[in-house]
C-alpha cells in the first residue's frame, strides 16, 4: 500500500468512515476513488500549467457536495493531448477536448 493511500485510510478510520482498500482505490458504500501515487515532476508541471493557462472551478453536484472542473486553454490541440496523457498517468482519468468557436483556441 502506498504512503498516500495509507494516510487517506488512516484519516477515514479516524473519522469512522467504512471503506476497503482495493489496489490503488478506496471503496466506500457509495463511491470508488482512485488515489494516485505522488510523482513530483509531473504534479509540479500540471500545477504550473493550471496556474498559467487554466483554472479550477468548484461545481455543485445534484445530490449535494461538489466536484472540481479543471479547464486549460491552448492554441494547439497536440499540447492539450500531451497534458491529457500526463493527467491520465497521474489520476487514471481522461479529460474532454473542445474547440472554442469564438477564438482560435482549444479547451
N, CA, C and O of each residue as an XYZ file, in Angstrom:
428
protein
N       0.856     -1.178      0.000
C       0.000      0.000      0.000
C       0.898      1.235      0.000
O       1.841      1.318      0.787
N       0.609      2.189     -0.875
C       1.405      3.409     -0.996
C       1.198      4.312      0.216
O       0.215      4.185      0.946
N       2.143      5.222      0.410
C       2.096      6.115      1.575
C       0.854      6.987      1.561
O       0.200      7.141      2.592
N       0.511      7.571      0.390
C      -0.681      8.425      0.297
C      -1.942      7.627      0.598
O      -2.855      8.128      1.254
N      -1.993      6.397      0.123
C      -3.151      5.547      0.356
C      -3.296      5.206      1.836
O      -4.408      5.194      2.363
N      -2.184      4.931      2.505
C      -2.218      4.643      3.944
C      -2.720      5.837      4.740
O      -3.527      5.686      5.657
N      -2.237      7.033      4.384
C      -2.644      8.212      5.152
C      -4.126      8.519      4.946
O      -4.799      8.942      5.886
N      -4.648      8.313      3.728
C      -6.081      8.526      3.494
C      -6.891      7.496      4.265
O      -7.925      7.831      4.844
N      -6.435      6.243      4.280
C      -7.137      5.192      5.007
C      -7.151      5.473      6.516
O      -8.167      5.263      7.177
N      -6.027      5.945      7.054
C      -5.983      6.290      8.483
C      -6.942      7.426      8.807
O      -7.618      7.400      9.835
N      -6.999      8.419      7.932
C      -7.915      9.544      8.139
C      -9.370      9.067      8.130
O     -10.174      9.508      8.951
N      -9.701      8.173      7.211
C     -11.064      7.632      7.172
C     -11.369      6.802      8.408
O     -12.479      6.873      8.935
N     -10.407      6.017      8.885
C     -10.601      5.243     10.106
C     -10.837      6.148     11.302
O     -11.705      5.880     12.133
N     -10.053      7.232     11.385
C     -10.210      8.183     12.499
C     -11.599      8.810     12.512
O     -12.160      9.074     13.575
N     -12.154      9.048     11.313
C     -13.480      9.647     11.216
C     -14.595      8.616     11.127
O     -15.746      8.959     10.857
N     -14.252      7.348     11.355
C     -15.206      6.237     11.396
C     -16.018      6.116     10.103
O     -17.237      5.945     10.136
N     -15.317      6.209      8.956
C     -15.934      6.028      7.646
C     -15.618      4.621      7.168
O     -14.451      4.241      7.067
N     -16.667      3.841      6.869
C     -16.471      2.489      6.374
C     -15.819      2.554      4.999
O     -16.261      3.311      4.135
N     -14.758      1.754      4.792
C     -14.087      1.702      3.494
C     -13.237      0.441      3.385
O     -12.872     -0.173      4.388
N     -12.934      0.076      2.156
C     -11.996     -1.004      1.839
C     -10.946     -0.445      0.908
O     -11.219      0.472      0.133
N      -9.740     -0.993      0.979
C      -8.671     -0.610      0.066
C      -8.497     -1.749     -0.934
O      -8.140     -2.867     -0.564
N      -8.755     -1.448     -2.208
C      -8.620     -2.432     -3.279
C      -7.684     -1.841     -4.320
O      -8.039     -0.897     -5.027
N      -6.482     -2.408     -4.408
C      -5.490     -1.858     -5.337
C      -5.105     -0.448     -4.911
O      -4.705     -0.233     -3.767
N      -5.223      0.510     -5.821
C      -4.992      1.927     -5.509
C      -6.305      2.670     -5.317
O      -6.338      3.896     -5.430
N      -7.386      1.956     -5.028
C      -8.700      2.556     -4.854
C      -9.156      2.423     -3.413
O      -8.868      1.435     -2.737
N      -9.873      3.437     -2.961
C     -10.581      3.359     -1.690
C     -12.055      3.239     -2.035
O     -12.618      4.098     -2.714
N     -12.673      2.168     -1.561
C     -14.051      1.865     -1.910
C     -14.917      2.037     -0.668
O     -14.698      1.374      0.346
N     -15.901      2.931     -0.751
C     -16.895      3.100      0.305
C     -18.199      2.482     -0.182
O     -18.233      1.848     -1.237
N     -19.257      2.661      0.572
C     -20.544      2.101      0.152
C     -21.070      2.785     -1.110
O     -21.803      2.168     -1.882
N     -20.706      4.048     -1.328
C     -21.272      4.807     -2.440
C     -20.296      5.133     -3.551
O     -20.722      5.476     -4.654
N     -19.001      5.037     -3.298
C     -18.049      5.522     -4.298
C     -16.784      4.682     -4.316
O     -16.444      4.004     -3.347
N     -16.103      4.749     -5.442
C     -14.773      4.158     -5.612
C     -13.880      5.301     -6.051
O     -14.116      5.915     -7.092
N     -12.840      5.595     -5.251
C     -11.961      6.729     -5.512
C     -10.542      6.232     -5.737
O      -9.983      5.521     -4.901
N      -9.966      6.610     -6.867
C      -8.589      6.251     -7.191
C      -7.658      7.231     -6.481
O      -7.812      8.444     -6.620
N      -6.694      6.710     -5.724
C      -5.697      7.535     -5.039
C      -4.384      7.384     -5.803
O      -3.786      6.309     -5.787
N      -3.923      8.457     -6.478
C      -2.709      8.329     -7.288
C      -1.454      8.313     -6.435
O      -1.445      8.822     -5.314
N      -0.402      7.729     -6.972
C       0.911      7.855     -6.355
C       1.409      9.258     -6.671
O       1.238      9.743     -7.789
N       2.013      9.898     -5.709
C       2.503     11.254     -5.915
C       3.803     11.191     -6.706
O       4.759     10.531     -6.301
N       3.824     11.877     -7.826
C       5.015     11.960     -8.677
C       5.360     13.432     -8.805
O       4.601     14.199     -9.397
N       6.488     13.830     -8.260
C       6.844     15.232     -8.104
C       6.908     16.054     -9.365
O       6.297     17.121     -9.424
N       7.632     15.597    -10.392
C       7.839     16.415    -11.582
C       6.531     16.628    -12.338
O       6.238     17.745    -12.765
N       5.747     15.568    -12.507
C       4.503     15.678    -13.264
C       3.475     16.550    -12.536
O       2.791     17.359    -13.164
N       3.366     16.387    -11.217
C       2.436     17.215    -10.438
C       2.845     18.681    -10.506
O       1.996     19.556    -10.677
N       4.135     18.953    -10.373
C       4.616     20.332    -10.435
C       4.334     20.942    -11.804
O       3.936     22.104    -11.894
N       4.535     20.171    -12.867
C       4.280     20.670    -14.215
C       2.794     20.984    -14.398
O       2.448     22.045    -14.917
N       1.905     20.061    -13.973
C       0.465     20.310    -14.091
C       0.026     21.525    -13.278
O      -0.807     22.304    -13.741
N       0.570     21.697    -12.083
C       0.234     22.872    -11.268
C       0.643     24.158    -11.978
O      -0.096     25.142    -11.955
N       1.813     24.155    -12.607
C       2.266     25.326    -13.349
C       1.396     25.622    -14.551
O       1.105     26.785    -14.832
N       0.971     24.582    -15.271
C       0.106     24.773    -16.436
C      -1.254     25.319    -16.014
O      -1.775     26.240    -16.644
N      -1.830     24.759    -14.957
C      -3.137     25.227    -14.487
C      -3.040     26.663    -13.995
O      -3.948     27.460    -14.233
N      -1.949     27.005    -13.312
C      -1.767     28.368    -12.830
C      -1.612     29.351    -13.985
O      -2.179     30.443    -13.956
N      -0.838     28.962    -15.008
C      -0.559     29.881    -16.106
C      -1.644     29.942    -17.161
O      -2.019     31.033    -17.588
N      -2.166     28.786    -17.600
C      -3.090     28.740    -18.732
C      -4.459     28.180    -18.383
O      -5.258     27.922    -19.283
N      -4.751     27.985    -17.113
C      -6.004     27.315    -16.783
C      -6.701     27.870    -15.569
O      -6.378     28.941    -15.057
N      -7.680     27.088    -15.128
C      -8.456     27.467    -13.947
C      -9.041     26.201    -13.320
O      -9.162     25.165    -13.975
N      -9.398     26.304    -12.053
C     -10.093     25.231    -11.340
C     -11.389     25.821    -10.809
O     -11.386     26.849    -10.132
N     -12.488     25.165    -11.120
C     -13.812     25.660    -10.726
C     -14.498     24.610     -9.868
O     -14.453     23.422    -10.187
N     -15.131     25.034     -8.785
C     -15.878     24.143     -7.913
C     -17.339     24.128     -8.388
O     -18.004     25.163     -8.365
N     -17.836     22.973     -8.814
C     -19.182     22.830     -9.368
C     -20.051     22.015     -8.420
O     -19.616     20.967     -7.942
N     -21.283     22.477     -8.133
C     -22.162     21.703     -7.241
C     -22.683     20.448     -7.930
O     -22.883     20.428     -9.144
N     -22.899     19.401     -7.135
C     -23.485     18.155     -7.630
C     -24.987     18.176     -7.394
O     -25.479     18.940     -6.563
N     -25.712     17.343     -8.122
C     -27.164     17.276     -7.957
C     -27.558     16.690     -6.613
O     -28.570     17.089     -6.036
N     -26.760     15.733     -6.100
C     -27.081     15.071     -4.826
C     -26.419     15.741     -3.630
O     -26.444     15.191     -2.529
N     -25.839     16.891     -3.818
C     -25.136     17.554     -2.734
C     -23.643     17.357     -2.868
O     -23.185     16.396     -3.488
N     -22.896     18.255     -2.294
C     -21.452     18.186     -2.406
C     -20.961     18.904     -3.650
O     -21.726     19.603     -4.316
N     -19.701     18.733     -3.957
C     -19.097     19.434     -5.079
C     -18.162     18.512     -5.830
O     -17.708     17.502     -5.293
N     -17.877     18.858     -7.068
C     -16.768     18.274     -7.810
C     -16.016     19.430     -8.456
O     -16.529     20.546     -8.537
N     -14.815     19.162     -8.909
C     -13.963     20.216     -9.424
C     -13.751     20.052    -10.924
O     -13.553     18.940    -11.413
N     -13.794     21.160    -11.647
C     -13.590     21.180    -13.089
C     -12.298     21.943    -13.363
O     -12.139     23.088    -12.940
N     -11.382     21.295    -14.072
C     -10.120     21.927    -14.458
C     -10.213     22.262    -15.928
O     -10.504     21.390    -16.747
N      -9.968     23.530    -16.278
C     -10.021     23.957    -17.661
C      -8.693     24.591    -18.042
O      -8.213     25.501    -17.367
N      -8.099     24.101    -19.138
C      -6.833     24.610    -19.639
C      -7.054     25.030    -21.088
O      -7.635     24.276    -21.869
N      -6.601     26.218    -21.450
C      -6.779     26.740    -22.794
C      -5.439     26.814    -23.507
O      -4.441     27.246    -22.932
N      -5.426     26.388    -24.767
C      -4.211     26.425    -25.575
C      -4.585     26.633    -27.029
O      -5.720     26.363    -27.424
N      -3.632     27.116    -27.839
C      -3.906     27.293    -29.261
C      -3.554     26.059    -30.079
O      -3.843     26.018    -31.275
N      -2.937     25.052    -29.468
C      -2.625     23.819    -30.183
C      -3.288     22.619    -29.510
O      -3.273     22.476    -28.287
N      -3.861     21.779    -30.335
C      -4.546     20.586    -29.834
C      -3.554     19.538    -29.320
O      -3.857     18.821    -28.367
N      -2.378     19.441    -29.938
C      -1.383     18.446    -29.549
C      -0.909     18.663    -28.110
O      -0.715     17.705    -27.361
N      -0.725     19.935    -27.733
C      -0.280     20.262    -26.370
C      -1.290     19.765    -25.339
O      -0.907     19.200    -24.314
N      -2.574     19.975    -25.607
C      -3.611     19.525    -24.673
C      -3.695     18.004    -24.629
O      -4.006     17.434    -23.583
N      -3.426     17.347    -25.737
C      -3.408     15.873    -25.732
C      -2.253     15.356    -24.872
O      -2.410     14.354    -24.175
N      -1.103     16.019    -24.910
C       0.025     15.635    -24.054
C      -0.321     15.841    -22.578
O       0.008     15.008    -21.734
N      -0.987     16.958    -22.275
C      -1.415     17.208    -20.891
C      -2.434     16.164    -20.444
O      -2.420     15.732    -19.291
N      -3.314     15.760    -21.352
C      -4.296     14.726    -21.025
C      -3.605     13.402    -20.718
O      -4.041     12.669    -19.830
N      -2.531     13.090    -21.443
C      -1.769     11.874    -21.157
C      -1.117     11.934    -19.776
O      -1.110     10.940    -19.050
N      -0.571     13.098    -19.412
C       0.021     13.269    -18.077
C      -1.054     13.126    -17.005
O      -0.837     12.475    -15.983
N      -2.208     13.737    -17.241
C      -3.314     13.660    -16.287
C      -3.787     12.220    -16.128
O      -4.091     11.788    -15.016
N      -3.852     11.468    -17.233
C      -4.247     10.064    -17.160
C      -3.199      9.237    -16.410
O      -3.544      8.341    -15.640
N      -1.935      9.537    -16.637
C      -0.839      8.842    -15.953
C      -0.918      9.050    -14.443
O      -0.670      8.125    -13.670
N      -1.265     10.274    -14.027
C      -1.319     10.586    -12.597
C      -2.616     10.141    -11.932
O      -2.589      9.561    -10.846
N      -3.753     10.408    -12.577
C      -5.048     10.243    -11.914
C      -5.948      9.177    -12.524
O      -7.053      8.953    -12.029
N      -5.494      8.508    -13.601
C      -6.285      7.479    -14.263
C      -7.637      8.017    -14.706
O      -8.660      7.354    -14.534
N      -7.642      9.216    -15.275
C      -8.859      9.888    -15.692
C      -8.558     10.705    -16.942
O      -7.542     11.398    -16.994
N      -9.413     10.636    -17.934
C      -9.241     11.393    -19.180
C     -10.109     12.651    -19.158
O     -11.140     12.698    -18.487
N      -9.675     13.661    -19.898
C     -10.428     14.900    -20.000
C     -11.161     14.987    -21.327
O     -11.072     14.084    -22.159
N     -11.889     16.086    -21.518
C     -12.611     16.354    -22.751
C     -11.910     17.490    -23.481
O     -11.435     18.439    -22.858
N     -11.848     17.389    -24.791
C     -11.210     18.410    -25.606
C     -12.275     19.045    -26.488
O     -13.008     18.341    -27.183
N     -12.363     20.373    -26.462
C     -13.343     21.067    -27.287
C     -12.705     22.300    -27.910
O     -11.757     22.862    -27.360
N     -13.229     22.722    -29.066
C     -12.729     23.898    -29.761
C     -13.608     25.083    -29.400
O     -14.836     25.001    -29.444
N     -12.967     26.179    -29.045
C     -13.687     27.422    -28.746
C     -14.003     28.109    -30.066
O     -13.091     28.474    -30.807
N     -15.276     28.286    -30.366
C     -15.682     28.853    -31.646
C     -15.429     30.352    -31.742
O     -15.313     30.893    -32.841
N     -15.343     31.022    -30.600
C     -15.129     32.471    -30.612
C     -13.681     32.832    -30.881
O     -13.399     33.873    -31.475
N     -12.755     31.975    -30.448
C     -11.334     32.229    -30.606
C     -10.703     31.050    -31.332
O     -11.346     30.019    -31.529
N      -9.484     31.199    -31.717
C      -8.764     30.077    -32.308
C      -8.040     29.350    -31.185
O      -6.812     29.390    -31.103
N      -8.803     28.681    -30.316
C      -8.229     28.038    -29.141
C      -8.984     26.754    -28.830
O     -10.106     26.543    -29.292
N      -8.344     25.905    -28.040
C      -8.939     24.656    -27.569
C      -9.033     24.678    -26.054
O      -8.208     25.301    -25.386
N     -10.035     24.001    -25.510
C     -10.214     23.855    -24.064
C     -10.119     22.393    -23.722
O     -10.240     22.023    -22.554
